[in-house]
Amino acid sequence: MISLLLDKSEKTTLTTISMKVSLADLHAQYLAIKPEVDAAIHQVIESSQFILGKAVSDFEQAFAKAHQTKHCIAAGSGTDALHAALWALGVGKGDAVITTPFTFIATVEAISLTGATPVFVDIDPETYTIDPEKLEECLRSKRGNAKAIIPIHLYGQPAAMDSICEIAKKYKLSVIEDACQSHLAQYDGIFVGNFGVAGCFSFYPSKNLGAYGEGGAVTTNDDALAKRIRLLRDHGQVEKYKHEFEGHNYRMDNIQGAVLGVKLKYLHKWTERRRQIAAEYKKHLAGIGNLVMPYELSEARHVFHLFVVRTKSRNALQKFLTENGIATTIAYPIPLHLQKAYRHLGYSKGDFPESETAAQECLALPIYAEMTDEQVEYVIEKVKVFFRD
Ligand SMILES: Cc1ncc(COP(=O)(O)O)c(C=O)c1O
């Protein structure tokens, strides 16, 4: 854990004793909030109310307040949140829903689960989010049955929501934001989760705001939609064993609500630390070899769920960093249109060239609030060594 600056005949050389840097350190995060989180979990166990309950409803209110939305409906996962939002909007068989193939499969599974057909549009190569020009091109050429669009705020950066919302309005499409990776991110000073009719979040443990298990939520400013999602979440029950319509079980555990309620209080601080690390990476790594830094839109406040660089030497860089104790990840190595699971959609290699190239060149470096300055420095040094040698 030590890095030393040694002076050698006028030249300053950085030598580092090797260390381990993981992709996240959930245990360090737990230790930082242990008394509070233990007490909150204990309280739920004492109450014996394990499904939904006070901790969940308190968290819903706090999360809605944090994102300045009217409603927040907690769910079992981000996948649940996406599916419930689409279902509540009446998306189903015969409809098409537009998104990109450069995302986690859950975005597209949620579409298929409703019976609708996913339609892919390529990403912008700088932001990795849906390219508004290509979106419009797609709608012009085969608008047909498109009912909704799911822009993904990938890696923590909001998609170009001004253009996307304008296009959606023109073509009468509902916008459902996949904000699973972008808690507290902003576009034009507005929090994600406010641009579409619904915003869907994930609280998977390694997310910027992570539960101690599965969790998700939908935010909306639409009263009727909020009511419908709340009912869908609990088998369409208006009261015990009285079902207005069929729904599903998308309920959040009360223990997760308690954990998330505690963690949410720290999210602004943790997000600041992520942004600080990102700034440090950019300061030292921009212009090194053929490495491309993440591009931050001037309208956006990126929350750096992942710090994704790109380089033509991606695989070699990843191998080198692994050998030096630095964990990295590739999000995502195979775009969805080339996955066996989506062969039936009829896409081929070459259909979405930007997604395909990104899949070959992207690499996420470690970034998390508990990372020490020494760890950040170590990652920077090793990346520099890779491109120097
Ligand atoms: C972009 C994106 N969409 C959807 C999901 C699904 O969330 P969950 O894993 O909570 O179901 C995730 C999280 O893994 C995600 O990163």
The ligand as an SDF file (V2000), in Angstrom:
LIG
                    3D

 16 16  0  0  0  0  0  0  0  0999 V2000
  -27.9510   -0.6950  -17.5080 C   0  0  0  0  0  0  0  0  0  0  0  0
  -28.6080   -1.6740  -16.5800 C   0  0  0  0  0  0  0  0  0  0  0  0
  -29.9040   -1.9620  -16.7580 N   0  0  0  0  0  0  0  0  0  0  0  0
  -30.5440   -2.8220  -15.9470 C   0  0  0  0  0  0  0  0  0  0  0  0
  -29.8900   -3.4500  -14.9090 C   0  0  0  0  0  0  0  0  0  0  0  0
  -30.6410   -4.4440  -14.0830 C   0  0  0  0  0  0  0  0  0  0  0  0
  -30.6040   -4.1990  -12.7140 O   0  0  0  0  0  0  0  0  0  0  0  0
  -30.6940   -5.4090  -11.6790 P   0  0  0  0  0  0  0  0  0  0  0  0
  -29.4150   -6.1530  -11.7430 O   0  0  0  0  0  0  0  0  0  0  0  0
  -30.8860   -4.7130  -10.3610 O   0  0  0  0  0  0  0  0  0  0  0  0
  -31.8660   -6.2410  -12.0440 O   0  0  0  0  0  0  0  0  0  0  0  0
  -28.5510   -3.1530  -14.6640 C   0  0  0  0  0  0  0  0  0  0  0  0
  -27.8270   -3.7160  -13.5240 C   0  0  0  0  0  0  0  0  0  0  0  0
  -27.1810   -4.6740  -13.4690 O   0  0  0  0  0  0  0  0  0  0  0  0
  -27.8840   -2.2680  -15.5390 C   0  0  0  0  0  0  0  0  0  0  0  0
  -26.5860   -1.9900  -15.3700 O   0  0  0  0  0  0  0  0  0  0  0  0
  1  2  1  0
  2  3  1  0
  2 15  2  0
  3  4  2  0
  4  5  1  0
  5  6  1  0
  5 12  2  0
  6  7  1  0
  7  8  1  0
  8  9  2  0
  8 10  1  0
  8 11  1  0
 12 13  1  0
 12 15  1  0
 13 14  2  0
 15 16  1  0
M  END
$$$$
